[in-house]
Amino acid sequence: MADRVSTRRVAGARVVRETWGRALRCAAAALATCAVGCASYERRPLDESAHWAAFEARLDTLLGEPPATQPAPWAVGAGRGEAGALTPGWRIVVGDGIDAAEAEAIAGMFNGDVRVARAQAQVSLAGAQASGLWRDPVIALDVMRMVDGGMDPWEVLASVGLELPLSGRLEAERALARAMHDADVSRIVAAEWGARQQVREAWVRWEAARREESALAALVQGLESLVATVEAMEKAGEATGLQAGLFRAELSDRRARLAEASAAAEAAALRVVALCGLAPGAAASLAPGGLAEAPVAPARDEALAAARRGSPALATARAEYEAAERELAMAVREGRPDLEIMPGLGRDGGENQVALGVTLPLPLLTGNRRAIAEREQKRELARVMFETEAEKLSGELREAYAMWEGARARAAVVREALEPETEALERSARAVARLGEVDVLMLLEALSRRQDAALMRIETERDEVLARLRIEGLIGPRRSEADAEQER
């Protein structure tokens, strides 16, 4: 009897060892699988000093001869990879100064909004590349022992859970990821186009400010010589102190305006380099010129039709609506059950066993209804946002045309009437002065009117160009009907 008990104990101990050995081997295999599949993490702290050094040196990186295969200096979306980044490896010749076309190209690389849009597109691209994957398998290990003991009281079952995506969730997930990336690419194009327009407008304002500064400097120089003449006349008794005082007051006023114009020109130059993404020191490298003429504005109805095809804002709204559609489709797919199977191997009562578990959720209570309802409303929100964007575009385009027509009419009056009249008035005043009959007040008034007309012409020409650029910006990159039909 004692021998039988001893044999039973030995057999039980052997079964326990074998059972725990299998369990440990299964656990080791699971840990090894996790080690292979898990990603590693490496901390990358911000290097602010390196960023500031690179920011200050951006202009220097653009200096030098470009390769022979340099692409066009500016094209919206040109040279973009999957996430919209401009192809690196080419440089712009700015040794002779940065002109307007080069400033636009630099903004395409370094403008803050463009860089943020590209970085955001990299996020959605990474998500699209890793979307639509099967869920990781699940390893389960059940170990049980019969309370009453027995010859082989241990029961072990090891199984692997695999999900079969019968609901079509993976295809919907991939379609959603692609749609979200497409929306981000549309934002890149909008950011590039916006940066281009902002640089062009800032450039126009800078050149106008420089012209105003030059005109005021010439007037101050002329007034200084006239003040000296009038003061000499005052000493000779040919002019009164009041007349000489009026000239001195006018000279002080124009000097103050010249100081203001100089500051405005400097601020406009800093605005240009800021939009280009360059350090403020690059303002000294700006070279006037290089601004291409804005295309002739089409008729208002034609412009609206072109804007509906080419507006980056509308294109982004369309892409966001498509992403909302894909989100809803994804929510519907997630509400449908996926089949999960769990094949396994085990041992019970000393006998090997093969098991197969099947799990199928029943979408009777939730069915992902909350997510579906929310995403239905999100799609409706995207539709309303597109419609309001289209309505806003129509209103802004009409407003831009009104501003352009007003600027044209004002510029025509200044150019064709006011400026010739003030020039004639100044010539008459100087002709009278050459005859020895100096009318100080008339000469001062003639000079003042002539200068105001010159400044007004600069202002009206600036406003006319800005209005045309505004129309161009709302229309967007010009595309043919064939291109638009191909996109649709």
C-alpha positions in Angstrom: 0.0 0.0 0.0 2.8 2.4 0.9 4.6 1.6 -2.4 1.4 2.4 -4.3 1.0 5.8 -2.6 4.7 6.6 -3.2 4.3 5.7 -6.9 1.2 7.9 -7.2 3.1 10.8 -5.6 6.0 10.4 -7.9 3.7 10.3 -10.9 1.8 13.4 -9.7 5.0 15.3 -9.2 6.1 14.3 -12.7 2.8 15.6 -14.1 3.2 18.8 -12.2 6.7 19.4 -13.5 5.6 18.6 -17.0 2.6 20.9 -16.7 4.5 23.8 -15.3 7.3 23.2 -17.9 4.7 23.5 -20.7 3.3 26.6 -19.1 6.7 28.2 -18.7 7.6 27.4 -22.3 4.4 28.9 -23.5 5.1 32.0 -21.4 8.6 32.3 -22.7 7.3 32.0 -26.3 4.8 34.7 -25.7 7.4 37.0 -24.2 9.7 36.4 -27.1 6.9 37.2 -29.6 6.1 40.4 -27.8 9.8 41.4 -27.7 10.0 40.9 -31.5 6.7 42.8 -32.3 7.0 45.7 -29.8 8.6 49.0 -31.0 11.4 50.7 -29.2 11.5 54.3 -27.9 14.3 56.7 -28.1 14.0 60.1 -26.4 14.8 63.1 -28.7 14.8 66.4 -26.7 14.5 69.7 -28.4 17.8 71.3 -29.5 16.9 74.9 -29.4 20.4 76.3 -29.9 20.8 74.2 -33.0 17.5 75.5 -34.4 18.4 79.1 -33.8 21.7 78.7 -35.4 20.1 77.0 -38.5 17.5 79.8 -38.6 20.1 82.5 -38.7 22.0 80.6 -41.4 19.1 79.8 -43.7 20.1 82.6 -46.1 23.7 81.3 -46.3 22.4 77.8 -47.2 20.7 79.3 -50.3 23.8 80.9 -51.6 25.7 79.2 -54.4 25.3 77.8 -57.9 22.3 75.5 -58.4 22.7 72.2 -60.1 21.9 71.9 -63.8 18.7 70.1 -63.2 17.2 72.8 -61.0 13.4 72.8 -61.2 11.3 75.9 -61.8 11.7 78.4 -58.9 8.0 78.3 -58.0 5.1 76.1 -58.7 2.4 75.3 -56.3 2.8 71.7 -55.2 5.8 71.2 -57.5 8.4 68.7 -56.5 6.2 67.4 -53.6 6.6 63.9 -52.4 3.8 61.8 -50.9 3.5 64.2 -48.0 4.0 67.3 -50.1 7.6 68.2 -49.2 9.6 70.0 -51.8 12.3 67.8 -53.3 15.6 68.8 -51.5 19.0 69.2 -53.2 18.5 72.4 -55.1 19.4 76.0 -54.2 18.5 79.4 -55.4 21.0 82.0 -56.6 20.6 84.9 -54.3 24.1 86.3 -54.4 22.9 89.3 -56.3 20.0 89.8 -53.8 16.6 88.2 -53.4 14.1 89.3 -55.9 10.3 88.7 -55.7 10.4 85.4 -57.6 13.1 84.0 -55.4 11.3 85.2 -52.3 8.3 83.2 -53.4 10.4 80.1 -53.9 12.1 80.6 -50.5 8.7 80.9 -48.8 7.7 77.6 -50.5 10.5 76.0 -48.5 10.7 77.8 -45.2 7.3 79.6 -44.6 6.0 78.6 -41.2 2.5 77.7 -42.3 3.9 75.6 -45.2 6.3 73.7 -42.9 3.6 73.0 -40.3 1.2 71.7 -43.1 3.9 69.4 -44.4 4.7 68.1 -40.9 1.0 67.4 -40.4 0.8 65.6 -43.7 3.7 63.4 -42.5 1.6 62.4 -39.5 -1.3 61.3 -41.7 1.0 59.6 -44.2 2.6 57.5 -41.4 -0.9 56.6 -40.3 -2.0 55.7 -43.8 1.1 53.5 -44.3 0.3 51.6 -41.1 -3.4 51.4 -41.4 -5.6 48.4 -42.3 -3.5 45.9 -40.3 -4.9 42.8 -38.6 -5.2 42.9 -34.9 -2.5 41.2 -32.9 -3.1 37.6 -31.9 -3.9 36.9 -28.3 -2.2 34.0 -26.4 -4.2 32.5 -23.6 -3.0 30.0 -21.0 -5.5 28.3 -18.6 -4.1 26.1 -15.8 -6.6 24.4 -13.5 -6.2 21.8 -10.7 -9.0 19.5 -9.5 -9.7 20.1 -5.8 -10.3 16.4 -5.1 -6.9 15.5 -6.5 -6.5 12.2 -8.3 -3.9 10.6 -10.5 -3.6 13.6 -12.8 -5.4 16.6 -11.2 -3.9 19.2 -13.5 -5.6 20.6 -16.6 -3.7 22.9 -19.0 -5.0 24.7 -22.1 -2.9 27.0 -24.3 -4.7 28.8 -27.2 -4.1 31.6 -29.7 -6.9 34.0 -30.5 -7.1 35.3 -34.1 -9.6 37.8 -35.4 -11.0 37.4 -38.9 -12.1 40.8 -40.1 -15.3 39.8 -41.9 -16.9 43.2 -41.4 -14.7 45.0 -44.0 -13.2 47.1 -41.2 -9.6 46.9 -42.6 -10.6 48.3 -46.1 -12.6 51.1 -44.4 -9.7 51.9 -42.2 -7.3 52.2 -45.1 -9.8 54.3 -47.1 -10.2 56.6 -44.1 -6.4 57.0 -43.6 -6.0 57.8 -47.3 -8.8 60.4 -47.2 -7.2 62.1 -44.1 -3.9 62.2 -45.8 -5.5 63.7 -49.0 -7.0 66.4 -46.8 -3.6 67.2 -45.4 -2.1 67.3 -48.9 -4.8 69.8 -49.8 -3.8 71.9 -46.8 -0.2 71.9 -48.1 -1.3 73.2 -51.5 -3.5 75.9 -49.7 -0.6 76.8 -47.5 1.8 77.1 -50.4 -0.6 79.2 -52.4 -1.3 81.4 -49.4 2.4 81.9 -48.7 2.9 82.8 -52.4 0.1 85.4 -52.3 1.2 86.8 -49.0 4.8 87.3 -50.2 3.6 89.0 -53.4 1.4 91.4 -51.4 4.1 92.1 -48.9 6.5 92.7 -51.8 4.1 95.2 -53.4 3.8 97.1 -50.1 7.5 97.1 -49.6 8.3 98.5 -53.1 5.5 101.1 -52.6 7.0 102.1 -49.3 10.4 102.5 -50.9 9.0 104.7 -53.6 7.2 106.9 -51.0 10.5 107.1 -49.1 12.4 108.1 -52.2 9.8 110.7 -53.3 9.7 112.3 -49.8 13.5 112.3 -49.7 13.6 114.2 -53.0 11.0 116.7 -51.7 12.9 117.3 -48.5 16.1 118.0 -50.4 14.2 120.5 -52.7 12.5 122.1 -49.7 15.9 122.5 -47.9 17.2 124.6 -50.8 14.0 126.6 -51.0 14.1 127.3 -47.3 17.6 128.6 -47.7 16.5 130.9 -50.5 13.5 132.2 -48.6 15.6 132.9 -45.5 18.0 134.9 -47.7 15.0 136.7 -49.1 13.8 137.4 -45.6 17.1 138.9 -44.7 16.9 141.1 -47.8 13.4 142.2 -46.9 11.8 140.5 -49.9 9.9 137.9 -47.8 8.3 138.2 -44.5 9.1 136.1 -41.4 5.7 134.5 -41.7 6.4 133.3 -45.2 9.8 131.9 -44.2 8.2 130.2 -41.1 5.6 128.5 -43.4 8.5 127.0 -45.5 10.3 125.8 -42.4 7.1 124.3 -41.0 6.5 122.5 -44.3 10.1 121.2 -44.3 9.7 119.9 -40.7 6.4 118.2 -41.7 8.0 116.5 -44.7 11.0 115.4 -42.6 8.6 113.8 -40.1 6.8 112.0 -43.0 10.1 110.9 -44.4 11.1 109.3 -41.1 7.7 107.6 -41.0 8.1 106.3 -44.6 11.6 105.0 -43.8 10.3 103.1 -40.8 7.4 101.7 -42.9 9.8 100.6 -45.6 12.0 98.8 -43.1 8.9 97.1 -41.5 7.7 96.1 -44.9 11.0 94.5 -45.7 11.0 92.6 -42.4 7.5 91.4 -43.2 8.7 89.9 -46.5 11.6 88.0 -44.9 9.4 86.8 -42.1 6.9 85.3 -44.6 9.9 83.7 -46.4 10.9 82.1 -43.1 14.3 83.9 -43.0 16.0 85.7 -40.1 15.4 89.5 -39.9 19.0 90.1 -41.1 18.0 88.8 -44.5 16.0 92.0 -45.1 19.3 93.7 -46.3 19.5 91.2 -49.1 16.1 92.1 -50.7 16.5 93.4 -54.3 13.6 95.4 -55.8 12.0 93.9 -58.9 11.2 90.4 -60.1 7.5 90.6 -59.3 5.6 89.1 -62.2 2.6 91.0 -63.4 -0.7 89.7 -62.0 -2.7 88.1 -64.8 -5.5 90.2 -66.2 -8.6 89.6 -64.1 -11.3 87.8 -66.1 -14.9 88.8 -66.0 -16.5 88.2 -62.6 -18.6 85.2 -63.7 -15.6 83.6 -65.3 -13.6 84.3 -62.2 -16.2 82.6 -60.0 -16.2 79.5 -62.2 -12.4 79.4 -62.2 -12.4 79.8 -58.4 -14.8 76.9 -58.0 -12.2 74.7 -59.9 -9.0 76.1 -58.5 -9.6 77.6 -55.0 -7.3 75.8 -52.5 -9.8 76.6 -49.7 -12.6 74.8 -51.6 -10.4 71.9 -52.4 -9.5 71.5 -48.7 -13.2 71.6 -47.8 -14.0 68.9 -50.4 -11.2 66.7 -49.0 -12.4 67.2 -45.5 -15.9 66.2 -46.5 -14.5 63.1 -48.1 -12.7 62.3 -44.9 -15.9 62.7 -43.0 -17.6 60.3 -45.4 -14.9 57.7 -44.7 -15.1 58.2 -41.0 -18.8 57.4 -41.1 -18.1 54.3 -43.2 -15.5 53.3 -40.7 -18.0 53.7 -37.8 -20.5 51.5 -39.6 -18.0 48.8 -40.3 -16.9 48.9 -36.6 -20.5 48.2 -35.6 -20.5 44.9 -37.5 -19.1 41.9 -35.7 -15.7 40.3 -36.5 -15.2 36.6 -36.0 -12.6 35.5 -33.5 -11.3 32.0 -33.4 -9.1 30.5 -30.6 -7.4 27.2 -31.6 -5.5 25.6 -28.7 -3.7 22.6 -27.3 -4.1 21.2 -23.8 -3.9 18.3 -21.5 -6.6 17.0 -19.2 -6.5 14.0 -17.0 -3.3 12.9 -18.6 -4.7 13.0 -22.1 -3.7 15.5 -24.9 -6.6 17.6 -26.3 -7.2 19.9 -29.2 -9.7 22.8 -28.7 -11.3 25.4 -30.9 -13.1 28.4 -29.5 -15.2 30.7 -31.7 -16.4 34.2 -30.5 -18.9 36.3 -32.5 -20.2 39.5 -30.8 -23.9 40.2 -31.3 -24.5 43.9 -32.1 -27.8 44.0 -30.3 -27.4 46.6 -27.7 -24.8 49.2 -28.8 -23.8 48.4 -32.4 -21.4 51.4 -32.3 -24.5 53.6 -32.5 -23.0 56.5 -30.7 -20.0 56.7 -33.0 -22.2 56.3 -36.1 -24.5 59.1 -34.9 -21.7 61.4 -34.1 -20.0 60.8 -37.4 -23.2 61.3 -39.3 -23.4 64.8 -37.8 -19.7 65.3 -38.5 -20.4 64.6 -42.2 -23.2 67.1 -42.0 -20.8 69.6 -40.4 -18.3 69.1 -43.2 -21.1 69.7 -45.8 -22.1 72.9 -44.1 -18.5 74.0 -43.9 -18.0 73.4 -47.6 -21.2 75.3 -48.5 -20.2 78.3 -46.3 -16.7 78.3 -47.8 -18.2 78.4 -51.2 -20.6 81.2 -50.3 -17.7 83.2 -48.6 -15.6 82.8 -51.7 -18.4 84.2 -53.9 -18.8 87.2 -51.6 -15.1 87.9 -51.2 -14.6 87.6 -54.9 -17.3 90.2 -55.6 -15.8 92.4 -52.9 -12.4 92.1 -54.4 -13.7 93.1 -57.8 -15.4 96.1 -56.3 -12.2 97.2 -54.6 -10.2 96.6 -57.9 -12.6 98.6 -59.9 -12.5 101.4 -57.4 -8.7 101.4 -57.3 -8.6 101.5 -61.1 -10.9 104.4 -61.2 -9.0 106.3 -58.6 -5.7 105.6 -60.2 -7.0 106.8 -63.6 -8.1 110.1 -62.0 -4.8 110.6 -60.3 -2.8 109.6 -63.4 -4.8 111.4 -66.0 -6.1 114.5 -64.2 -4.6 115.3 -60.8 -0.9 114.7 -61.6 -0.9 116.7 -64.9 -2.7 119.6 -63.2 -0.3 119.7 -60.2 2.7 119.5 -62.6 1.3 122.4 -64.6 0.7 124.4 -61.4 4.3 123.8 -60.2 5.7 124.8 -63.6 3.6 128.0 -63.6 4.8 128.9 -60.1 8.5 128.3 -61.0 8.1 130.3 -64.2 6.7 133.3 -62.3 9.6 133.0 -59.8 12.1 133.1 -62.7 10.6 136.4 -63.8 11.5 137.9 -60.4 8.0 137.9 -59.0 8.3 135.3 -56.3 5.0 134.4 -54.7 6.2 132.4 -51.8 2.8 131.1 -50.7 1.8 130.1 -54.3 5.1 128.3 -54.8 4.7 126.4 -51.5 1.2 125.4 -52.3 2.2 124.2 -55.8 5.0 122.1 -54.4 2.8 120.6 -51.7 0.1 119.8 -54.2 2.6 118.3 -56.6 4.1 116.1 -53.9 0.8 114.9 -52.5 -0.3 113.9 -56.1 3.0 111.9 -56.5 2.4 110.1 -53.2 -1.3 109.5 -54.1 -0.2 107.9 -57.4 2.1 105.5 -55.6 -0.7 104.7 -53.2 -3.4 104.1 -55.9 -1.0 102.0 -58.1 -0.2 99.9 -55.0 -3.9 99.5 -54.2 -4.7 98.5 -57.8 -2.0 95.8 -57.8 -3.1 94.5 -54.4 -6.7 94.2 -55.6 -5.6 92.3 -58.6 -3.5 90.0 -56.4 -6.5 89.5 -54.1 -8.6 88.3 -57.1 -5.8 86.0 -58.2 -5.5 84.6 -54.7 -9.2 83.8 -54.5 -9.3 82.2 -57.9 -6.4 80.0 -57.0 -3.9 78.2 -59.3 -5.2 78.3 -62.8 -6.2 74.9 -64.1 -7.7 73.7 -67.4 -11.1 72.1 -67.6 -9.4 68.8 -68.5 -7.3 68.9 -65.3 -10.4 69.6 -63.2 -12.4 66.8 -64.9 -9.5 64.4 -64.3 -9.4 65.3 -60.6 -13.2 64.7 -60.3 
